[in-house]
Amino acid sequence: MSLLTTLRMTGPPRIVVVEDERAMREMLVLAFEREGYRVQAFPTGAGLTDAVRAEDVSLVVLDVGLPGADGISLVPMVRAVSDVPIMMLTARGDTPDKVRALHAGADHYVTKPVDLDELLARVAAALRRPAIAERDALVFADVTIDTQSREARRGARALDLTPREYVLLEVLVRTHGRAFSKEELLERVWGIEYEGDGAIVDRYVSYLRAKLEAGGEARLIHTLRGVGYVMRHAT
Ligand code: CA
């Protein structure tokens, strides 16, 4: 759907902004309004989910650096009520923040200090492209993984995975059908600096199998005797 069609159908896109610094908040509101967007701005996350629920919101812009609750902690609250694209404003070069924001379910980030032209271009792009299309879903058999929110399911059942179990599952699903030695899995999942041995791989495969098979489902992670492991359909 073109932006023009969207405009005719629903009016200008509505953007919700959460930014505690007043000058920055006012600058964002002004810039967005000048572009023709409707804007609602809050100094804190209070009222955010109500606004997202009540209105037809096209984009949420969240500052990471908020007093009290940080902006990233607001992402799951928004995600609980809406699939609206979320753009985080993060401190320059703060990679952990970016990674955390994307893993929490944010779709985009822009680094501060904000370059207004860049921000407006990113906003326009985010509005053209529904967030759902950018989400990275991996599927094998009845296992689905959302690599942005790092949520995994077996059928309809959500899997409650530790971060390490999640990475192991993601590696196996991405490369299903490929046989891995324990050393290869150690390197991919634990990293080359990790000084453990293959026993930890065995342990995590058994944790992961227990969770994948908790509903009585067929085994997907198979042992290749003398080799390692492979994810494939039951034979
Ligand atoms: Ca701030």
Boltz pocket constraint, residues with backbone or C-beta under 6 A from the ligand:
constraints:
  - pocket:
      binder: B
      contacts: [[A, 19], [A, 20], [A, 21], [A, 63], [A, 64], [A, 65], [A, 66]]
      max_distance: 6.0
